[in-house]
């Protein structure tokens, strides 16, 4: 079912009564820059036309009554007694957002809330970051609190790292908070300086879901970050200025390869080469060179598969099917890996044909027709579009 301002408003009225304010936050597709964000490197993400929606109205007490339409579940949260637990349920993100905002000195007020969304869960399109930013924006607005969007992104990142337990970088929350419609964002994850780059009119991004849901907290995401930090610690004795893998050059890596085992060497090789690929990809995007951009995207997947080892057989099969289409410039996995979605860059006039071919061939190989989405880069988190006017039939 398509989610609209009217449908989320009507769901709120049916559940709680009254008239809510509406907010939404897009999902994220990272064109290139896999796992470079928490290494202080560069990334090149954009937003999607898929969103998390929040309908909210204030209460007179300090209670959050939150209903998730996705999980058909109601949760009550006392803002004065937020307790973290490890049951990995959807409401832990709600608790985390409220806890981090309050801990940062932003006194919230109670509210009735309905949450809905059309971003696939566990698909690598940042459904969790979208929820965090939409909910944080809504709670702050409900309490008449204004903060800068960069601060909003950093607080939402803390929800993941301090409350949920995923040691993620800043990319997801930052692009969802600060990107612009029809643009990609070249983000320096160390300084948080960014440039907005227009997406080419003759190329589109197509996202296809493998159907394999990744579980980042219980998977190997955190271990990859630990490996990167271990490599930095081993190399820092010989390279004193090394604060993160972003500071490492390929020549330095080769010169000091003896300090690393093969596993850590390959982790470093991916990060260092991927950071360079992001810079090259941004240059290609500015030139409108979709073919070069596609080559870099495909090289990114190979590096993520072979050196960073976060792919899986379904992702590799999907990328192979995508790249076999002559209208596709390049393909890669997106998100944390170990499942989720792959993205390909497609010559725009052939988007529909490529989507059908990829879905059909993936179904023939793996027995299920995958969900697919043609990306339309959208506005960042904020008030939802106005409710559609009623038209008599």
C-alpha positions, 0 to 999 in steps of 0.5 A, spaced: 500 500 500 502 506 498 503 511 504 501 518 503 500 524 508 493 522 508 494 515 509 498 516 515 494 522 518 488 517 517 491 512 521 493 517 527 486 519 527 483 512 527 488 510 533 489 516 537 484 521 535 485 529 534 490 532 528 497 530 528 503 534 525 506 529 519 514 528 518 518 524 513 525 522 512 528 518 506 532 512 505 539 512 503 543 509 497 550 509 497 552 510 490 560 508 492 564 508 499 563 502 502 565 502 509 569 508 508 565 512 513 567 510 520 574 510 517 574 517 516 574 517 509 569 519 503 562 517 501 557 519 495 550 517 497 544 520 495 536 519 498 531 515 495 523 516 494 522 511 500 521 514 506 519 513 514 513 517 516 511 520 523 505 523 525 505 526 532 501 530 537 503 532 543 500 530 550 500 533 557 504 528 560 511 525 559 509 519 556 510 517 548 505 512 546 508 510 539 504 505 534 508 502 529 504 500 523 509 496 520 509 491 526 502 492 528 505 494 535 503 499 540 509 501 545 508 506 551 515 509 553 516 514 560 521 519 558 523 519 565 524 512 565 528 510 559 531 503 560 535 500 555 534 492 553 537 487 548 531 485 545 532 488 538 525 490 537 523 496 533 521 500 539 529 500 542 530 505 536 524 510 539 527 509 546 534 510 543 532 517 540 528 519 546 534 518 550 540 521 546 536 527 545 534 528 552 541 526 554 543 532 550 539 537 554 533 537 549 527 536 554 522 533 550 514 532 551 510 526 551 506 525 545 502 520 541 505 517 535 504 513 529 510 510 525 509 507 518 514 506 512 516 503 505 523 502 506 525 495 506 527 493 513 534 489 513 535 491 505 541 496 506 537 502 505 538 505 512 531 504 514 534 505 521 537 511 520 531 514 516 526 512 522 531 515 527 532 522 523 524 522 522 522 521 529 528 526 532 525 531 527 518 530 530 520 530 537 524 536 537 518 540 533 513 537 538 517 540 543 518 547 539 526 545 539 530 547 533 537 544 532 542 545 526 541 539 521 548 537 522 547 536 530 541 532 528 545 527 524 550 526 529 545 525 535 542 520 531 548 516 529 549 516 537 543 512 537 546 507 533 553 507 537 551 508 544 544 505 544 543 500 539 550 497 539 552 498 531 558 502 531 556 505 524 559 512 521 555 518 520 554 517 513 546 515 513 544 520 518 548 526 515 545 525 508 538 523 510 538 530 514 542 534 509 542 532 502 537 535 496 532 533 491 536 530 485 543 531 488 548 526 491 552 528 496 560 528 496 561 527 504 568 528 508 566 523 514 572 526 518 570 534 517 563 533 515 564 538 509 560 536 503 558 538 496 552 537 493 553 534 486 547 533 481 545 526 479 545 526 471 539 526 467 540 520 462 542 515 468 538 512 473 539 508 480 536 501 480 535 498 487 534 490 487 533 486 494 536 479 494 531 477 499 536 476 504 535 480 510 542 482 514 542 483 522 548 488 523 548 488 530 549 480 530 553 480 524 560 482 522 559 489 521 562 491 528 568 486 527 570 489 520 570 496 524 575 492 529 579 490 524 580 497 521 582 499 528 587 493 529 590 495 523 591 502 524 594 500 531 599 496 528 601 501 523 601 507 527 608 505 530 611 506 523 607 511 521 606 516 526 601 521 523 596 515 522 589 516 525 585 512 521 585 508 514 583 515 511 590 517 512 594 511 509 596 511 502 597 505 498 604 505 497 605 506 505 600 500 505 605 496 501 611 498 504 608 496 511 605 490 509 609 485 513 606 488 520 599 486 518 596 479 516 593 477 510 586 479 513 588 485 515 592 487 509 586 486 505 581 490 509 586 496 509 587 495 501 579 495 500 578 502 505 584 505 501 582 504 494 575 505 496 576 512 498 580 513 492 574 510 488 569 515 491 573 521 489 574 519 482 566 517 482 565 524 484 569 527 478 566 522 473 559 524 476 561 532 475 563 530 468 556 526 467 561 520 465 556 515 467 560 509 464 566 511 468 562 512 474 559 505 473 566 502 472 568 504 479 561 502 482 563 495 479 570 495 482 567 497 489 563 491 489 569 486 487 573 490 493 567 489 498 567 481 496 574 479 495 578 484 500 572 486 505 568 479 505 561 482 506 558 480 500 554 473 499 552 468 494 545 472 492 548 479 492 554 476 487 549 473 483 544 479 483 550 483 481 552 479 475 545 479 472 545 486 473 552 487 469 550 482 464 545 487 461 548 492 456 544 498 458 547 497 465 554 501 467 555 498 473 553 494 480 555 493 487 552 491 493 549 497 498 549 498 505 553 494 511 553 487 506 551 480 508 545 481 504 540 486 503 540 490 496 544 491 490 544 497 486 546 498 479 547 505 474 542 504 468 542 508 462 535 512 463 531 510 457 532 502 458 530 503 466 524 499 465 527 493 461 533 492 465 528 492 471 524 486 468 530 483 466 533 483 472 527 481 476 526 475 471 533 472 471 534 473 479 527 469 480 529 463 475 536 462 478 534 463 486 526 461 485 523 468 488 522 475 484 525 480 488 523 487 490 526 493 486 525 500 486 527 506 481 531 511 485 528 518 485 533 522 490 528 526 494 528 532 499 531 531 506 528 529 513 522 535 514 515 536 514 511 531 510 508 534 503 501 537 504 495 532 504 492 531 497 486 535 496 480 530 496 477 530 488 470 528 487 469 522 483 
